[in-house]
């Protein structure tokens, strides 16, 4: 591990991306092999897919799309008071007592 400490920034990340590309080439070679057991080939390919997805998420990782529709309500609580953040609800909050909380 000592040699990695002196490596330039991003060196390990770049090396992992190159290895992920090599794994993709291996997956194609495994898929093209003839005469092997189909389940064994599938296992070998899935194992390489798993590793490649962790080493280069942008190209080999699962795409995750998060969509939000509707309204988002955020409430901030200060002790016993709750402050609604949505417009239109602000009238539900009593104005703070200027003398409360001061010594």
N, C-alpha and C positions, 0 to 999 in steps of 0.2 A: 504494500500500500504506500510505501514511502515515495515511489516514483510518481504516483498520482498527485501527491501534494504539490510537487514542483511543476506539474503540467499546466499549460496555459488555460485560462478560463474557457469553458465550453468544450474542452478537449474530450472529456468523457461523454458528454452529450452527443458530440459528433461521432464518436466511435460507436456508441450504441445505435445511432441512426444507420450507420454503415452496416452494422451487424444485422439490424432489422431487414435491410435490403437483401443481405445475403440469405437470411432465413426465408424471405419471399422466393428467392431463386430456388432454394432447397425444396420449398413446398411444391413448386411447379415440377421439379424433377421427380419428387415422390409421386405426384399425381400421374405423371407420364410413364412411370415404371410399369412394366408388364409382368404378370405372373405372381404378383404379391397378393396377399390376403387383403380384401377391401377394408375390413375393420382395422387391420394393422396400419394401413395407409392413412385412414381417417384419423386414427389416434396420433400418428406422427405429425400430420398436418395441423391438427388442433393444438397440439403442444407448441408447435412453432408459431402458430397464430397468436396464442396467448402471450408468448414472450415478445413477439414483435409488437403487439399492441401496447405493451408496457414500455418498450424501449423507444417507440416512435408513435405516440398517441395521435399526432396530427394526420398521419397517413395510414396507419394500420389499426388504430383504436376504433371502438364502437362510436358511432355518431350519436350524440345525445342532443335532442332538441327539446327545449323547455318553452312552452307557450303558456301565457297567462291571459285569461279573458275575465272580464268582470271587474268588480270593484275591490280595491284593497283598503282595509280599514286598519289604521294604526292607532293605538291608544297608549298614551304615556301616563304612568301612574306616579304620583308624588305623595307618598303617605296614603292618606285616605281619599285624596282628590284624584280624579281621573280626567285627563285632558284629551278630548277627542281632537284628532288632527284634521279630519275631513271638513271641508268648507260647509257652512250651514249648521254644524253641530256646536259651534263655539258658544252659542247663546246658552247652552246647557251647563256651562261651567260658571260657577259663581266667582266673581272677582276676588282675588286674594285679599285678606285682611292685612293692611300695611303694618300693623303692630304685632301680628302673630309671628312667633319664631325669633323675635329680637330680644336681647337681654337689656 
